[in-house]
Amino acid sequence: MGKRIQWLEDAVFYEIYPQSFKDTDADGIGNINGITEKLPYIKGLGCNAIWLNPCFDSPFGDAGYDVSDYYKVAPRYGSNDDIVKMFEEAHKLGMHVLLDLVPGHTSWKHPWFVESMKAEKNEYTDRYIWTDSIWESPEGYGSLRGISDRDGSCLVNFFTHQPALNYGFYKPDHSWQQPMDSEGAIATRNAMKDVMRFWLSKGCDGFRVDMAGSLVKNDEDGKGTIALWQDIRSFLDESFPEAVLVSEWGEPDKSIEGGFHMDFLLHFGPSHYNDLFRCEKPFFGGEGDASEFVKKYLENYAKAAGRGLICIPSGNHDMDRLARTINGNKAKIAFAFLLSMPGAPFIYYGDEIGMRYVEGLTSVEGGYGRTGSRSPMQWDETLNAGFSDAESEKLYIPIDPEADRPNVKAQIKDDASLYNEVKKLIAIRQSHKALKNSGEIEFICDGAEGKPMVYLRSCEDEKILVALNPTGEDQILQTEEEAGDVIYSLGELPEISKGKFVIRRESAVFISLR
């Protein structure tokens, strides 16, 4: 991994979907100046770092994950000068900003791809992955075919309009599959270094990297992709040693070896992350089973071996809102978990006030089922919940139509609100070394069905017991630990006696241990 970055030790991130956060020019779409305006709000909540979803120029077939110019802020969000100002204002508040880097593919409207489609060879011919013949599709991948004079089919990532960039194949097995050290693959790698250099020089603090583990193809064990990122990390260490990399990879043993500081537990794949939040019976809904999650988490924790951080988000732009399955005190217990685990926490905008998944929306910019999790931030009770002065029909995505939709202004005033609980939990986390990002964890009870989740966080001479019981029954925990002060509690206080804690139903408690 890269050098240890001090500010990551207590980083709490806030994820912003720029289209939907705050509109200051009344066109119905959020913008960079709106983010700058709301930085004090984010800081006031307790978050000191931001992950900004893609803001580069794009035809927006996939909400900006289809980049057409890596060097230009999309005009609908503002200008490069606006984002530089945002970096500067964030830094004045002691905050850091990560941009979302999409290195695996571009839009089919990117000038690189326009040149790559030409029949005559040029410097972009091998920037993407093409087969030798239009009649040959890349096995196991989608492809673009018959769109230009160039012979061959072009491999795509995800949507048809996202041609895959060429970083080479770890084990080429067809004539058109170039090795990682081919001229085209190296040119692509260097082009992405140039993009990173550009934005780091403008003042951003690093990148969250979209699908970081998928760049090198035919790379079953990830060895080629690890080597690729190690090379990029070496470049950063030489030129921008403080640059932070967070990976969307889901395999911390690989991503951290590749040079990333942090990796996300993904909502897809084998992490069992959504056993906690988004399934038929989520653990924090009170009836679920967290034991497979705990087992998988500990496997990843051991593989990371303290070298980096495993991040658990409240949600993100690709999954259902937390409030679609978990509400009320159970949502507060879920945040007690999110804000007491190791690794840097990530809060998706609006989750701190319990914003709902908006049902029944038509897909917007490739959102499909994700669109309901991308609705505008709800600031107050004014027009469009304070998001925009535009006419409602011009909004990027419709506002939650319900009359009782939560909003920031009301929740700040309500001492019992989810917002104030999240704010309190962040403050408690930041005031105890054992609860911060690098503190160690040991599970005492794994949250099997009908059981609480209990774990011990420790750092140096501080030890804190975290007990989370979303079930409807009191739970008895046998322990030899000697309890000290209650640092945090939600619900009825536990009954504590020698060798036994009675953890009350629908409660959360942090207890210092002597």
C-alpha positions in Angstrom: 0.0 0.0 0.0 1.0 3.6 -0.2 2.6 5.5 2.7 0.4 5.9 5.8 -1.6 9.1 5.5 -2.3 10.7 8.8 -5.7 12.3 8.0 -7.1 8.9 7.1 -6.7 7.8 10.7 -9.8 9.7 11.7 -11.5 10.2 8.3 -15.3 10.0 8.1 -16.4 10.3 4.5 -19.6 11.8 3.0 -20.5 10.6 -0.5 -22.0 13.2 -2.8 -23.9 12.5 -6.0 -23.4 15.9 -7.6 -26.6 15.9 -9.7 -28.8 15.6 -6.6 -27.1 17.5 -3.8 -27.7 21.3 -4.2 -28.6 23.3 -7.3 -27.6 27.0 -7.2 -28.5 28.1 -10.7 -32.1 26.8 -10.9 -31.6 24.4 -13.8 -32.8 21.4 -11.7 -29.4 19.8 -11.5 -27.0 20.0 -8.6 -23.7 21.7 -9.2 -20.2 22.2 -7.8 -21.1 25.6 -6.3 -23.9 24.0 -4.4 -21.5 21.5 -2.9 -19.2 24.4 -1.9 -22.1 26.2 -0.3 -23.0 23.1 1.8 -19.4 22.2 3.0 -20.1 23.7 6.4 -23.2 21.4 6.8 -21.0 18.3 6.0 -18.4 19.5 8.4 -21.1 20.3 11.1 -22.3 16.7 10.8 -18.8 15.6 11.7 -17.6 14.3 8.3 -14.1 15.5 7.4 -13.7 14.0 3.9 -15.8 13.8 0.7 -16.1 11.2 -2.1 -17.5 13.1 -5.1 -19.2 10.9 -7.7 -18.1 11.5 -11.3 -18.1 15.2 -12.3 -16.2 15.0 -15.6 -17.7 15.9 -19.0 -20.0 13.1 -20.2 -23.0 12.4 -22.4 -24.5 11.0 -19.2 -25.6 7.6 -20.5 -24.5 6.2 -17.1 -24.7 9.2 -14.8 -21.2 10.3 -15.5 -19.5 6.9 -15.4 -19.2 7.3 -19.1 -16.5 9.9 -19.4 -16.0 11.9 -22.6 -13.3 14.3 -21.2 -11.3 13.4 -18.1 -9.8 16.9 -17.9 -13.0 19.0 -17.9 -15.8 19.4 -15.3 -19.1 18.8 -17.0 -20.6 22.2 -17.8 -23.8 21.4 -16.1 -21.9 21.3 -12.8 -19.8 24.4 -13.4 -16.1 24.8 -14.4 -12.7 23.6 -13.5 -12.3 26.9 -11.6 -15.4 26.0 -9.6 -14.1 22.7 -8.5 -10.6 24.1 -7.6 -12.5 26.7 -5.4 -14.4 23.8 -3.8 -11.1 22.0 -3.0 -9.7 25.2 -1.5 -12.8 25.8 0.7 -12.8 22.2 1.8 -9.1 22.4 2.8 -9.9 25.6 4.8 -12.4 23.6 6.8 -9.8 20.8 7.4 -11.6 18.5 4.9 -10.3 16.4 2.1 -11.8 15.6 -1.3 -11.6 12.4 -3.4 -12.7 12.4 -7.0 -14.3 9.4 -8.6 -11.9 8.0 -11.2 -13.3 5.7 -13.9 -10.2 4.1 -15.5 -11.8 1.0 -17.0 -13.8 2.5 -19.8 -14.9 5.7 -21.4 -17.9 6.9 -23.3 -18.1 5.9 -26.9 -18.1 9.7 -27.6 -14.7 10.1 -26.0 -12.2 11.5 -28.7 -9.9 8.6 -27.9 -12.6 6.1 -29.0 -13.5 8.2 -32.1 -9.9 7.9 -33.2 -9.7 4.2 -32.3 -12.7 3.4 -34.6 -10.8 4.6 -37.7 -9.5 2.0 -40.1 -6.1 3.6 -40.5 -3.7 3.0 -37.6 -3.1 5.9 -35.2 -2.0 6.5 -31.7 -5.4 5.5 -30.3 -5.9 2.3 -32.3 -4.9 0.2 -29.4 -6.3 2.4 -26.6 -9.3 0.1 -26.5 -9.7 -3.7 -26.9 -10.6 -4.8 -30.4 -10.8 -8.3 -31.9 -9.2 -8.9 -35.3 -12.5 -9.5 -37.1 -16.0 -8.1 -37.0 -17.2 -11.7 -37.0 -15.4 -12.5 -33.7 -16.9 -11.4 -30.5 -14.8 -11.4 -27.3 -15.7 -14.5 -25.4 -17.3 -13.8 -22.1 -17.7 -10.0 -22.8 -20.2 -7.8 -24.5 -19.0 -5.9 -27.5 -19.7 -3.1 -30.0 -19.9 -4.3 -33.6 -20.4 -2.8 -37.0 -20.2 0.8 -35.9 -17.2 2.0 -37.9 -15.0 1.3 -40.9 -12.5 -0.5 -38.6 -12.7 -4.2 -38.8 -13.2 -5.9 -35.4 -15.5 -6.0 -32.4 -14.7 -3.7 -29.4 -15.1 -5.1 -25.9 -17.3 -3.1 -23.6 -17.7 -2.9 -19.8 -21.3 -2.8 -18.5 -23.4 -0.7 -20.9 -23.0 -0.9 -24.7 -21.8 2.7 -24.8 -18.8 2.1 -22.5 -15.9 0.6 -24.5 -13.2 -1.0 -22.4 -9.8 0.7 -22.2 -6.8 -1.6 -23.0 -4.5 -2.3 -20.0 -3.6 -5.7 -21.6 -4.3 -9.3 -20.8 -2.5 -11.1 -18.0 -2.7 -14.4 -20.0 -3.4 -13.6 -23.7 -4.9 -16.5 -25.5 -6.1 -14.9 -28.8 -4.1 -13.0 -31.4 -6.0 -9.8 -30.6 -5.3 -9.9 -26.9 -2.3 -7.8 -26.2 0.0 -8.4 -23.2 0.3 -5.9 -20.3 3.6 -4.6 -21.6 2.3 -3.9 -25.2 2.6 -0.4 -26.5 -1.1 0.2 -26.4 -1.6 -1.1 -22.9 1.3 1.0 -21.6 0.0 4.1 -23.4 -3.4 3.7 -21.7 -1.7 3.3 -18.3 0.3 6.5 -18.9 -2.8 8.4 -20.1 -4.5 7.6 -16.8 -1.4 8.7 -14.8 -1.7 12.0 -16.7 -5.3 12.4 -15.7 -4.4 11.7 -12.0 -1.5 14.2 -12.2 -3.8 16.9 -13.6 -6.4 16.7 -10.8 -3.9 16.2 -8.0 -2.1 19.3 -9.2 -5.4 21.1 -9.0 -5.8 20.3 -5.4 -7.8 17.1 -5.1 -6.6 14.7 -2.4 -6.9 11.4 -4.2 -9.4 9.1 -5.9 -12.0 6.6 -5.3 -11.4 4.2 -8.2 -14.4 2.6 -10.0 -14.1 -1.2 -10.4 -10.4 -1.0 -9.7 -9.9 -4.8 -9.8 -11.2 -5.2 -13.4 -8.6 -3.4 -15.5 -6.4 -6.2 -16.7 -8.3 -8.9 -18.5 -7.8 -12.7 -18.3 -6.5 -12.0 -14.8 -8.3 -14.6 -12.6 -6.1 -14.2 -9.5 -5.7 -10.4 -9.9 -1.9 -10.6 -10.2 -1.8 -8.5 -13.3 -4.1 -5.8 -11.9 -2.1 -5.8 -8.7 1.1 -5.2 -10.6 -0.6 -2.4 -12.6 -1.7 -0.6 -9.5 1.7 -1.1 -7.9 3.2 0.8 -10.9 0.7 3.6 -10.5 1.3 3.7 -6.7 5.1 4.1 -7.5 4.3 7.0 -9.8 2.2 8.6 -7.1 4.8 8.0 -4.3 7.3 9.8 -6.4 5.1 12.8 -7.5 2.2 12.9 -5.1 3.0 10.8 -2.0 0.0 12.2 0.0 -2.5 11.1 -2.7 -5.1 8.7 -1.3 -6.5 5.7 -3.3 -9.7 4.0 -2.3 -10.7 1.0 -4.4 -14.0 -0.5 -5.4 -12.5 -4.0 -5.5 -14.0 -5.9 -2.6 -10.8 -8.0 -2.0 -8.6 -6.1 0.5 -5.8 -8.6 0.3 -5.4 -7.7 -3.4 -6.2 -4.0 -3.4 -4.0 -3.1 -0.5 -1.1 -5.1 -2.0 -1.7 -3.1 -5.2 -1.1 0.2 -3.3 -4.6 1.2 -2.2 -5.1 2.7 1.3 -8.7 1.5 1.6 -11.1 -1.0 0.0 -14.9 -1.2 0.1 -16.9 -4.1 1.2 -19.1 -4.4 -1.9 -22.9 -4.9 -1.9 -22.5 -7.6 -4.6 -20.2 -10.6 -4.4 -19.4 -12.8 -1.4 -19.0 -10.2 1.4 -22.5 -10.8 2.9 -22.6 -7.0 3.5 -26.2 -6.8 2.7 -27.1 -9.5 5.2 -27.0 -6.5 7.5 -29.0 -4.0 5.6 -30.7 -5.1 2.4 -32.2 -8.5 2.1 -35.5 -10.2 3.0 -34.5 -10.3 6.7 -31.6 -7.9 7.4 -29.8 -8.2 10.7 -30.4 -4.6 11.6 -34.1 -5.1 10.8 -34.2 -7.2 13.9 -34.8 -10.7 12.5 -31.7 -11.5 10.4 -28.4 -13.3 10.8 -25.1 -11.5 10.7 -22.8 -14.5 11.3 -21.8 -15.1 7.6 -21.0 -11.4 7.4 -18.8 -11.6 10.5 -17.1 -14.7 9.2 -16.3 -13.0 5.8 -15.3 -9.7 7.5 -12.8 -11.5 9.7 -11.3 -13.3 6.7 -10.8 -10.0 4.9 -9.6 -8.3 8.1 -6.9 -11.0 8.5 -5.9 -10.7 4.9 -5.5 -7.0 5.2 -3.3 -7.6 8.3 -3.6 -4.1 9.5 -1.9 -2.7 6.4 -5.0 -0.8 5.2 -8.6 0.0 5.9 -11.8 -1.9 5.0 -14.6 0.5 4.5 -18.3 -0.2 5.2 -20.7 2.4 3.7 -24.2 3.3 4.8 -25.1 2.9 1.1 -24.2 4.4 -2.2 -25.6 5.5 -5.6 -25.8 1.8 -6.7 -27.9 0.3 -4.0 -31.3 0.8 -2.3 -31.5 3.5 0.3 -30.9 2.2 3.9 -34.4 3.5 4.8 -36.0 1.1 2.4 -35.5 -1.7 4.9 -34.4 -0.1 8.2 -36.0 2.8 10.0 -36.6 4.3 13.4 -34.4 3.1 16.3 -33.1 0.2 14.1 -31.6 2.8 11.7 -29.8 4.4 14.7 -28.5 1.0 15.8 -27.3 0.4 12.2 -25.4 3.7 12.4 -24.0 2.7 15.8 -22.5 -0.2 13.9 -21.2 1.8 10.9 -19.6 4.4 13.2 -17.9 2.0 15.6 -16.3 -0.4 13.1 -12.7 -0.2 11.9 -11.9 1.4 8.6 -13.2 4.7 7.3 -17.0 5.1 7.5 -18.8 6.4 4.4 -22.2 8.1 4.7 -24.2 8.4 1.5 -25.8 11.9 1.2 -29.2 11.9 2.9 -28.8 8.7 4.8 -28.1 10.7 7.8 -31.6 12.0 7.8 -33.2 8.7 6.7 -34.0 9.8 3.1 -36.2 7.2 1.5 -35.9 5.2 -1.7 -38.4 6.9 -4.1 -40.5 4.1 -5.6 -41.8 3.9 -9.2 -39.4 6.2 -11.0 -38.6 6.0 -14.6 -34.9 5.4 -15.1 -32.7 8.5 -15.3 -29.3 8.4 -17.0 -28.8 4.7 -16.8 -30.0 4.5 -13.2 -32.8 1.9 -13.7 -33.6 0.4 -10.3 -30.9 2.6 -8.7 -32.8 5.8 -9.7 -34.9 5.8 -6.5 -31.7 6.1 -4.4 -30.5 9.2 -6.3 -33.3 11.7 -5.6 -32.5 15.3 -4.6 -31.2 16.1 -1.1 -34.0 17.3 1.2 -32.8 20.4 2.9 -36.0 22.0 4.2 -39.7 22.4 3.7 -39.6 25.0 0.9 -39.9 24.4 -2.9 -38.3 21.2 -4.0 -37.2 20.5 -0.4 -34.7 23.4 -0.8 -32.7 21.5 -3.4 -33.5 23.8 -6.4 -35.5 26.9 -7.3 -36.3 25.3 -10.7 -39.8 24.2 -11.6 -40.4 20.8 -10.2 -40.8 19.1 -13.7 -37.2 20.3 -14.5 -35.6 18.5 -11.7 -32.9 15.9 -12.5 -34.9 13.3 -10.6 -38.2 14.0 -8.8 -38.2 14.8 -5.1 -39.7 12.3 -2.6 -43.4 13.2 -3.0 -44.4 12.2 0.5 -45.6 15.0 2.8 -43.6 13.5 5.8 -40.3 13.3 3.9 -37.4 14.0 6.3 -35.4 17.1 5.9 -32.2 18.6 7.3 -33.7 21.7 8.9 -36.3 19.8 10.8 -33.9 17.1 12.0 -31.3 19.5 13.2 -34.0 21.0 15.5 -35.1 17.6 16.8 -32.8 16.2 19.5 -34.2 12.7 18.9 -33.6 12.7 15.1 -31.5 10.3 13.2 -29.3 13.3 12.1 -28.5 14.2 15.7 -27.8 10.5 16.5 -25.4 10.2 13.6 -23.7 13.5 14.6 -23.4 12.2 18.2 -21.9 8.9 17.1 -19.3 10.6 14.9 -18.2 12.8 17.8 -17.9 9.8 20.1 -15.9 7.9 17.5 -13.5 10.9 17.1 -13.0 11.2 20.9 -11.9 7.6 21.4 -8.8 6.1 19.8 -10.2 2.6 20.1 -13.2 3.5 17.9 -11.2 5.2 15.2 -10.3 3.8 11.8 -7.2 1.8 12.8 -8.3 0.5 16.2 -8.4 -3.3 16.4 -11.5 -5.5 16.6 -12.4 -8.8 18.2 -15.9 -10.3 17.9 -17.4 -11.7 21.0 -20.9 -12.5 19.5 -21.4 -12.8 15.8 -25.1 -11.8 15.5 -26.4 -15.2 14.5 -30.1 -15.3 14.2 -31.8 -14.1 17.4 -28.4 -13.0 18.9 -26.8 -9.6 19.3 -23.6 -8.5 17.6 -20.9 -7.7 20.2 -17.3 -6.8 19.6 -14.3 -5.3 21.4 -12.5 -2.3 19.9 -9.1 -1.6 21.3 -6.1 0.7 20.8 -3.1 0.9 23.1 -4.6 0.9 26.6 -8.2 1.7 25.7 -10.8 -1.0 25.3 -14.4 -0.4 24.4 -17.2 -3.1 24.2 -19.8 -2.4 21.5 -23.1 -4.3 21.9 -25.8 -4.0 19.3 -29.1 -5.7 19.8 -31.7 -5.0 17.1 -33.8 -8.0 18.1 -37.1 -7.7 20.0 -35.7 -9.7 23.0 -33.3 -8.9 25.8 -30.0 -10.8 25.3 -27.6 -12.1 28.0 -23.9 -11.9 27.3 -21.6 -13.8 29.6 -18.3 -12.0 29.9 -15.3 -11.8 32.2 -14.6 -8.2 31.2 -15.0 -5.6 34.0 -17.3 -2.8 32.8 -16.4 0.9 33.2 -18.4 3.8 32.0 -21.2 3.8 29.4 -19.8 5.9 26.6 -22.9 5.7 24.4 -26.3 4.2 24.7 -29.5 4.0 22.7 -32.6 2.5 24.2 -32.8 1.0 27.7 -29.4 0.8 29.5 -28.0 -2.7 29.9 -28.0 -4.5 33.3 -24.4 -5.1 34.2 -23.3 -7.4 36.9 -20.1 -9.4 37.4 -19.7 -11.8 34.5 -23.0 -10.9 32.8 -24.4 -8.1 30.7 -28.1 -8.0 29.9 -28.4 -6.2 26.6 -31.9 -4.7 26.2 -34.1 -5.2 23.2 -33.5 -2.7 20.3 -30.6 -1.1 21.9 -27.0 -0.2 21.3 -24.3 0.5 23.9 -20.6 1.3 24.0 -18.9 0.5 27.3 -15.4 1.3 28.3 -13.6 -1.7 30.0 -11.2 -1.4 32.8 
